[in-house]
Amino acid sequence: MPGAMTDGDRGNTGIERSAYDAAFPRVGDALTLYGWRVPAFHVARTATMAGVTSATITLVEGLLSALVFALFWNAQYWAGLVVALPVTLLSVVAMVLERTTPGHPKWAKRFREAVELAPPAFWWWAWAHGLPAAGRPLAPVYATMVLWVVVGGYVSDLAIDGLSRQRFGGMSIHAWRPVDSYVRLVAAGRNANLVILFGSLLFGRPDVGLELVAWWTLISLIFHSVRLAQLTERQARRETIASWLDR
């Protein structure tokens, strides 16, 4: 039968799926782990068959991220969220392709990390800038405070995870205990913040959405700061520190 899948096709797909599952993040936000797991597999498989590299996927992700910034800046929030959605998917695809491609260059990994981590901070700035045009301005001083919390908290959370990986043998702060991984599902970050902002738009309150992101960022930062302090204290007592995922 034309188009029917042969045993060889099924075997190849099974091998590809096993490699994909091994490369897929074990800890992450809810959208990544549960929303994009299946779609990212098919996109990554198609990209591999077409000879598209991780760097190319990252380049497209970067261009779309710039478009999101422009849309948020001009208070075109719904359009910006629509464009932001494939950005979150492509970041997963790029990571998987990177991990499943032998001899993947280090510069491409740094490029992916920069495109994944840097743009969201500019997105929140653009969102705040667009509020007056949306008819929901925040008082200037208050808007500055909110933005500092959102952007500063985002950068600080990234720094905490970086310190954790540096101090504790590459272990992410989100992988120490099950509670850390569960909190990571909803903790403030690019994807979680987008969900909050999406909810705020449903009620026509993009200003409240940014305020909620600020509060959630602060709460997440406090939690991760406490966990880093606890890890540091245990390391000082020469206790063995290992991820619960490796047990």
Helices and strands as residue ranges (DSSP letters): H 7-23, H 30-30, I 31-35, H 37-50, H 54-73, H 77-100, H 106-117, H 119-130, H 140-167, G 173-175, H 178-186, H 190-202, H 206-236, G 244-246
